[in-house]
């Protein structure tokens, strides 16, 4: 009998709390209200939670850029200039940075151009044939390097005009230095070594 009375009293207390307003009931059924007055209970959580959600995504994309410094002589150090100077891969003076099969294709392209019969390769292959937008590339460029003995890959990703581009540079160690052996576009599905510049 006493047990029924206590259960009834507990139920009545909960019902009374619900009818008197949300402040008491909120403490029973959810997280306790903040120490501010009841008029401030709804607005501070909404204001406090929105800015962290808005600033967190902005700060996360900016963090990866300085994480991996480019080491001199690394495969990434060989690839990086191609994103600082448009068409550098077609400059004959840069041929020292290439080995076969890429070097053979580039040499044949040079010969074709010199003969006056036209161009074989796009002048911005390093940009996946995207329009050159240095600011967009500098802002979004990310590289990942993987070295396996005397072979290396540098994956480059960037965004131009809302389109994501991803390229893979293959490198070989020759005479103690890294040289580009091929360039592949993951997004465009082409490879420099597949071009027939004849």
Steps between C-alpha positions, in 0.01 A plus 500: 500500500782736592678403176192593291476832680866581427461408130189716473680786672799468260271494197309802625827690560617429145165604355502819706851581381392454139196730547692770686744553213791338330770610743436237769401226259804567288718424798322167551491378142807651334815690563472748783429854388791746496545732799356794304141618548214307340469762222860425397459119495421474129724759333850444649526131401396584144750786479779309674471184288464668158832689485718197591322298230560782251866559590604134530459421126684822404801421718532133399571556126767756586687264736629236249697752289794561739506142637743355244787733413665429165847360563775603255585217262177312575265378224252772601774764460548381139124519427416828676654739239258368236219661703688826541579555128246419226626264228832425668475134392526610134812713555800317342724647772306291753563173318771422757215434748353218285587138413332252267226447409405864572825640360457322164145637458612852588799480262271385217263785579791746478600355162144524369472863611840586346392345166206740485247218482317610816474424867459154647458579870279743688703782656347443842514125547609544862167675555303208351422730205296728730497877459796662673384668821809540717309636799252207501781248452720651772204505739385142441820312400571189710775243445563152634834332447575126512854366459582133442872449447603677180137551392269775622153639440375849573123538489390858440144619558354847445172674414443743210156653439338247731648202314733267688813380321734223604827405334764243577866570429723194474866552578820294489821559687781545246852594605388592850223736383129459426379528142146486355433181307128553432203724571149358529167674541271308733206729420566530123612138455806575287874440535791689348668171406201409277540801270636432152669822391604403146 
